[in-house]
């Protein structure tokens, strides 16, 4: 079976769709990763790497990720505190 124009077209379309999917994933990576984590699928995180081997850029991203997690936990704790104080 020889390769014809339909094979080449299919290959080009597949590469294009893959590139578009990767672009959309990278653009929304945090949301997609959180969605997968919520469903029990573990995604590697910047926080799982050895900090001594990370670049400055990766360290800053990890720091921001930690700050976001801390802020979410503090917000959840304050909401729980408000709920319990309203019940009394």
C-alpha positions in Angstrom: 0.0 0.0 0.0 1.5 3.3 -1.1 1.2 6.6 0.7 -1.1 8.9 -1.1 -2.4 12.4 -0.6 -5.2 11.3 1.8 -2.5 9.9 4.1 -0.5 13.1 4.1 -3.7 15.2 4.6 -4.7 13.0 7.5 -1.3 13.2 9.1 -1.2 17.0 8.7 -4.7 17.4 10.2 -3.7 15.1 13.1 -0.6 17.2 13.8 -2.7 20.4 13.7 -5.4 19.1 16.0 -2.7 17.8 18.4 -0.9 21.2 18.4 -4.2 23.0 19.1 -5.1 20.6 21.9 -1.6 21.1 23.5 -2.0 24.9 23.2 -5.4 24.8 24.9 -4.1 22.5 27.6 -1.1 24.8 28.4 -3.3 27.9 28.4 -5.7 26.3 30.9 -3.2 23.9 32.6 -4.1 24.8 36.2 -7.8 24.3 35.6 -7.4 21.0 33.7 -4.9 19.6 36.3 -7.3 20.5 39.2 -10.2 19.0 37.3 -8.2 15.7 36.9 -7.1 15.8 40.6 -10.7 16.2 41.7 -11.4 12.9 39.9 -8.5 11.1 41.4 -6.0 11.4 38.6 -2.7 12.5 39.9 -0.8 15.0 37.8 2.8 15.9 38.5 3.2 19.2 40.1 6.0 21.7 40.5 5.8 21.0 44.2 6.8 17.4 43.7 10.2 18.3 42.2 13.4 18.6 44.2 13.7 22.4 44.8 17.5 22.3 44.5 17.3 21.2 40.9 14.6 23.6 39.9 15.2 26.8 37.9 14.3 30.2 39.4 11.3 30.4 37.1 10.0 27.0 38.4 10.7 28.0 42.0 8.6 31.2 41.5 5.8 29.1 40.0 5.9 26.7 42.9 5.8 29.6 45.4 2.8 31.1 43.7 1.1 27.7 43.7 1.7 27.3 47.4 0.4 30.8 48.1 -2.8 30.0 46.1 -3.3 26.8 48.1 -2.7 28.7 51.4 -5.2 31.4 50.4 -7.8 28.8 49.5 -7.4 27.0 52.8 -7.6 30.2 54.8 -10.8 31.2 52.8 -12.4 27.8 53.5 -11.4 28.0 57.2 -13.0 31.5 57.5 -16.2 30.3 55.8 -16.4 27.3 58.2 -15.8 29.7 61.1 -18.6 32.0 59.9 -21.0 29.0 59.5 -20.3 27.7 63.0 -20.6 31.2 64.6 -24.0 31.8 62.8 -25.4 28.5 64.1 -24.8 29.5 67.7 
